[in-house]
């Protein structure tokens, strides 16, 4: 990160680097044969623990509720694939 960036730009770059590192970690752990749901549970628990240590319980809850509100009702990737699938054969 260069010094001519604003604080918000630096924060955005840091967030992007963290996201890339997490994707790399997920790829590595799934390649080792660990189940994705177990990996996600561990990563989620660690991130929430850190959030509580940094911001405290009430602020973490507020952030989590805000995130939940934004994703409520979104379909899973499997649901999207099923909705987009072409029917096979004839009825």
C-alpha positions in Angstrom: 0.0 0.0 0.0 1.3 3.4 -0.9 1.2 6.5 1.2 -0.7 8.6 -1.4 -3.8 6.5 -0.7 -6.6 7.7 1.6 -7.3 5.8 4.7 -10.5 4.3 3.1 -8.5 3.2 0.1 -5.9 1.5 2.4 -8.7 -0.2 4.3 -10.3 -1.4 1.1 -6.9 -2.8 -0.1 -6.4 -4.5 3.2 -9.9 -6.1 3.0 -9.2 -7.3 -0.5 -5.9 -8.9 0.6 -7.6 -10.6 3.5 -10.4 -11.9 1.3 -7.8 -13.3 -1.2 -5.9 -14.9 1.7 -9.0 -16.6 3.0 -9.9 -17.9 -0.5 -6.4 -19.3 -0.8 -6.7 -20.9 2.6 -10.1 -22.4 1.7 -8.6 -23.8 -1.5 -5.7 -25.3 0.4 -7.8 -26.9 3.1 -10.4 -28.4 0.7 -7.5 -29.7 -1.4 -6.3 -31.6 1.7 -9.8 -33.2 1.8 -11.3 -31.3 4.7 -15.1 -30.8 4.4 -16.1 -27.3 3.3 -18.8 -27.0 6.0 -16.3 -27.8 8.7 -13.8 -25.3 7.3 -16.4 -22.6 7.1 -17.5 -23.2 10.7 -14.0 -22.9 12.0 -13.2 -19.7 10.0 -16.6 -18.2 11.0 -16.0 -18.9 14.6 -12.5 -17.4 14.5 -13.6 -14.2 12.7 -16.5 -13.7 15.1 -14.2 -14.2 18.1 -11.8 -11.5 16.7 -14.7 -9.2 16.0 -15.9 -9.5 19.6 -12.4 -8.8 20.9 -12.1 -5.7 18.7 -15.6 -4.2 18.8 -17.3 -5.9 21.8 -20.4 -8.0 21.8 -23.1 -5.5 21.0 -21.3 -3.9 18.0 -20.5 -7.4 16.7 -24.1 -8.4 17.0 -25.2 -5.2 15.1 -22.7 -5.9 12.3 -23.9 -9.5 12.1 -27.6 -8.5 12.0 -26.8 -6.0 9.3 -25.0 -8.7 7.2 -27.8 -11.2 7.8 -30.4 -8.6 6.6 -28.4 -8.1 3.4 -28.3 -11.8 2.5 -31.7 -12.9 3.8 -33.5 -14.7 1.0 -30.5 -15.1 -1.4 -30.4 -18.5 -3.0 -27.5 -20.9 -2.7 -25.3 -21.7 -5.7 -27.0 -25.1 -5.9 -30.5 -23.5 -5.9 -29.4 -21.2 -8.7 -28.1 -24.1 -10.8 -31.4 -26.0 -10.3 -33.4 -22.9 -11.4 -31.3 -22.4 -14.5 -31.2 -26.1 -15.5 -32.9 -27.1 -18.7 -35.5 -29.9 -18.4 -34.3 -33.2 -19.8 -36.5 -35.2 -22.2 -40.1 -34.5 -23.0 -43.2 -34.4 -20.8 
